[in-house]
Amino acid sequence: MTDSRTAPSRGRGRAIWPLIHSERAALAGDLASLSEDQWSAPSLCAELTVREVLAHLTAGASLDSVRWLAGVLRCRFDFDKQVAMRLAEQLGASPGETLGRFRHVVLSTTKPPLPVVAMLGETIVHGEDIRRPLGIHRDYPMATVTQVADHYRSSDMVVLARGRIRGLRLVACDGPFTAGAGPLVSGTTLALVMAMTGRTSYLDDLEGDGVEVLRRRCGTGKD
C-alpha cells in the first residue's frame, strides 16, 4: 500500500527526471567541441576548472545514498573532502574521457540523499558555472528554470539560498517567479537563480534596490 504522504513527492520526482536528463544532454552537446584551453578554463565554481565541474556533475549522478554515506564516513564527515574525492574518481585521464563519463550518466536516476529537484538545480547551476565563462548561451525552458527558482527560494540545502535572499523581493522579468518581500531584485529567472546560489557575475544582470544587499551577502561589496 502506498503511503499517501510520499506518493505526491515520488510523482514530482518522476516528472523532474526527464528535465534533468534533457539538461544533461544539452550540456554534453554544448561541450562536444571544446578546445584544451577551454577545458582548463576557470569555472564559476571557486578553484575548479570547466572540466572539474563536469566531473563533479558526473559524480553526483553516480553516487547513491549508500556510497554517499560510505564516503562521508571515509572522509570523517568532511563533506568538502568527499566532494573532491568523488570528483577525482570521475575526472578521467583526458577531457575526452571526462566528457565520455558524463555522457554515460545523462540518463542516470542515481542520486545522493537529496530531493530530485535539488539534482535539477545542481545540473542547471553547474551547467551555467561551465557555460558562462565559455560564452555559451542556453535558452532554458521557462518551466524548468522556474521550478529551480522555486526550490532555492525555500532551501538552504547544499547551498545557502533562502538565507541569502531573506528580506528581499525577487521578481523575474521573463516569467512567473516571485519570492519574498522587501527591497526589489529583478532580472531573468536564470540570473535570480544564479545570484541566489552565490554566483556574483550574475549580479550585474539584476536591477533594484535590493541588489546591493544581495551583493554583500554574496561576499562582494561592503557590509
C-alpha positions as CSV (number, residue, x, y, z in Angstrom):
1,M,0.0,0.0,0.0
2,T,1.4,3.4,-1.0
3,D,1.9,6.0,1.8
4,S,-0.2,9.0,0.8
5,R,2.4,11.3,2.2
6,T,5.2,10.1,0.0
7,A,3.2,9.4,-3.2
8,P,2.9,13.1,-4.3
9,S,6.7,13.6,-3.7
10,R,7.5,10.5,-5.7
11,G,5.2,11.7,-8.5
12,R,7.0,15.0,-8.7
13,G,10.4,13.3,-8.7
14,R,9.3,11.1,-11.7
15,A,8.3,14.3,-13.5
16,I,11.6,16.0,-12.8
17,W,14.0,13.3,-14.0
18,P,13.2,13.9,-17.7
19,L,14.1,17.6,-17.2
20,I,17.4,16.6,-15.6
21,H,18.1,14.2,-18.5
22,S,17.3,16.9,-21.0
23,E,19.6,19.4,-19.3
24,R,22.5,16.9,-19.1
25,A,22.1,16.1,-22.8
26,A,22.1,19.7,-23.8
27,L,25.3,20.4,-21.7
28,A,27.1,17.4,-23.2
29,G,26.2,18.7,-26.7
30,D,27.5,22.2,-25.8
31,L,30.8,20.8,-24.7
32,A,31.4,18.4,-27.6
33,S,33.9,20.6,-29.4
34,L,35.8,22.4,-26.6
35,S,39.5,23.1,-27.0
36,E,42.1,22.0,-24.5
37,D,42.3,25.6,-23.3
38,Q,38.5,25.8,-22.8
39,W,38.5,22.6,-20.8
40,S,41.1,24.1,-18.4
41,A,39.4,27.5,-18.1
42,P,38.3,28.6,-14.7
43,S,34.6,27.9,-14.0
44,L,32.3,30.0,-11.8
45,C,32.9,27.4,-9.0
46,A,35.8,28.6,-6.8
47,E,39.1,26.9,-7.8
48,L,37.5,24.5,-10.2
49,T,38.1,24.3,-13.9
50,V,35.4,23.6,-16.5
51,R,36.5,20.0,-16.7
52,E,36.4,19.6,-13.0
53,V,32.9,20.9,-12.7
54,L,31.7,18.4,-15.3
55,A,33.4,15.6,-13.4
56,H,31.6,16.8,-10.3
57,L,28.3,16.5,-12.1
58,T,29.2,13.0,-13.2
59,A,30.0,12.1,-9.6
60,G,26.6,13.4,-8.4
61,A,24.8,11.2,-11.0
62,S,26.9,8.2,-10.0
63,L,26.5,8.4,-6.2
64,D,23.6,6.7,-4.4
65,S,22.8,7.1,-0.7
66,V,24.9,4.1,0.3
67,R,28.1,5.2,-1.5
68,W,27.5,8.8,-0.3
69,L,27.3,7.6,3.3
70,A,30.4,5.4,2.9
71,G,32.3,8.4,1.5
72,V,31.2,10.6,4.4
73,L,32.4,8.1,6.9
74,R,35.7,7.6,5.0
75,C,36.3,11.3,4.9
76,R,35.3,11.6,8.6
77,F,32.3,13.9,7.8
78,D,34.5,16.4,5.9
79,F,32.0,17.0,3.1
80,D,34.4,19.1,1.0
81,K,36.9,16.3,1.1
82,Q,34.2,13.8,-0.1
83,V,33.3,16.1,-3.0
84,A,36.9,16.4,-4.0
85,M,37.4,12.6,-3.7
86,R,34.4,11.8,-5.9
87,L,35.3,14.5,-8.4
88,A,38.8,12.9,-8.8
89,E,37.2,9.5,-9.4
90,Q,35.3,10.8,-12.4
91,L,37.8,13.2,-13.9
92,G,39.4,10.6,-16.2
93,A,42.8,10.8,-18.0
94,S,41.7,13.4,-20.6
95,P,39.0,15.9,-21.3
96,G,37.5,13.4,-23.8
97,E,37.3,10.8,-21.1
98,T,35.7,13.3,-18.7
99,L,33.0,14.1,-21.3
100,G,32.5,10.4,-22.1
101,R,31.9,9.6,-18.4
102,F,29.4,12.5,-18.2
103,R,27.6,11.2,-21.3
104,H,27.4,7.8,-19.7
105,V,25.3,9.2,-16.9
106,V,23.0,11.5,-18.9
107,L,20.0,9.2,-18.3
108,S,21.0,8.2,-14.8
109,T,18.5,8.4,-12.0
110,T,21.1,7.7,-9.3
111,K,21.4,10.4,-6.7
112,P,22.8,11.1,-3.2
113,P,20.2,11.6,-0.4
114,L,18.8,14.8,-2.0
115,P,15.4,15.7,-3.4
116,V,15.2,15.2,-7.1
117,V,14.6,18.9,-7.6
118,A,17.9,19.6,-6.0
119,M,19.6,17.5,-8.6
120,L,17.8,19.6,-11.3
121,G,19.2,22.7,-9.6
122,E,22.7,21.2,-9.5
123,T,22.5,20.4,-13.2
124,I,21.4,23.9,-14.2
125,V,23.6,25.9,-11.8
126,H,26.8,23.9,-12.6
127,G,25.9,23.9,-16.2
128,E,26.0,27.7,-16.0
129,D,29.2,27.6,-14.0
130,I,30.6,26.0,-17.1
131,R,28.8,27.8,-19.9
132,R,29.1,31.4,-18.6
133,P,32.9,31.6,-18.6
134,L,33.0,30.0,-22.1
135,G,30.5,32.4,-23.5
136,I,28.0,29.6,-24.3
137,H,24.3,30.6,-24.0
138,R,21.4,28.3,-23.4
139,D,17.7,29.2,-23.6
140,Y,16.4,27.1,-20.7
141,P,12.7,26.1,-20.7
142,M,10.9,28.6,-18.5
143,A,9.0,25.9,-16.6
144,T,12.3,24.2,-15.8
145,V,14.2,27.2,-14.5
146,T,11.2,28.5,-12.6
147,Q,10.9,25.1,-10.8
148,V,14.6,25.5,-9.8
149,A,14.0,29.1,-8.6
150,D,11.1,27.9,-6.5
151,H,13.3,25.3,-4.9
152,Y,16.1,27.6,-4.0
153,R,13.8,30.3,-2.6
154,S,12.9,28.0,0.3
155,S,16.0,25.9,0.7
156,D,19.5,26.1,2.2
157,M,20.3,22.5,1.4
158,V,23.7,22.0,-0.3
159,V,24.0,25.7,-1.0
160,L,22.8,28.7,1.0
161,A,20.0,30.3,-0.9
162,R,17.0,31.0,1.3
163,G,19.1,32.8,3.8
164,R,20.8,34.8,1.1
165,I,17.5,36.3,-0.1
166,R,15.9,36.8,3.3
167,G,14.1,40.2,3.4
168,L,14.3,40.8,-0.3
169,R,11.6,40.7,-3.0
170,L,12.7,38.8,-6.1
171,V,10.7,39.3,-9.3
172,A,11.5,37.6,-12.6
173,C,11.2,39.8,-15.7
174,D,10.8,36.9,-18.1
175,G,8.5,34.5,-16.2
176,P,6.1,34.0,-13.3
177,F,8.7,33.6,-10.5
178,T,8.4,35.9,-7.5
179,A,9.5,35.5,-3.9
180,G,9.7,37.3,-0.6
181,A,9.0,40.9,0.5
182,G,11.4,43.9,0.8
183,P,13.8,45.8,-1.4
184,L,13.4,44.7,-5.1
185,V,15.7,42.4,-7.0
186,S,14.6,41.9,-10.6
187,G,16.0,40.1,-13.6
188,T,15.8,37.0,-15.6
189,T,14.8,33.8,-13.8
190,L,18.2,32.3,-14.5
191,A,20.0,35.3,-13.2
192,L,18.0,35.2,-10.0
193,V,18.7,31.5,-9.6
194,M,22.4,32.1,-10.1
195,A,22.5,35.0,-7.7
196,M,20.6,33.1,-5.1
197,T,23.3,30.4,-5.2
198,G,26.1,33.0,-4.8
199,R,27.3,33.4,-8.4
200,T,28.4,37.0,-8.3
201,S,28.9,37.5,-12.0
202,Y,25.1,37.5,-12.4
203,L,24.6,40.4,-10.0
204,D,25.3,42.9,-12.8
205,D,22.3,41.3,-14.7
206,L,19.9,42.3,-11.9
207,E,18.2,45.6,-11.0
208,G,16.5,47.1,-8.0
209,D,17.3,48.5,-4.6
210,G,17.9,45.0,-3.1
211,V,20.8,44.2,-5.5
212,E,23.4,45.8,-3.2
213,V,22.1,43.8,-0.3
214,L,22.4,40.7,-2.3
215,R,25.9,41.7,-3.4
216,R,27.0,42.0,0.2
217,R,25.6,38.6,1.0
218,C,27.4,37.0,-1.9
219,G,30.6,38.3,-0.4
220,T,31.2,41.3,-2.6
221,G,30.9,44.9,-1.8
222,K,31.0,46.5,1.7
223,D,29.0,45.4,4.7
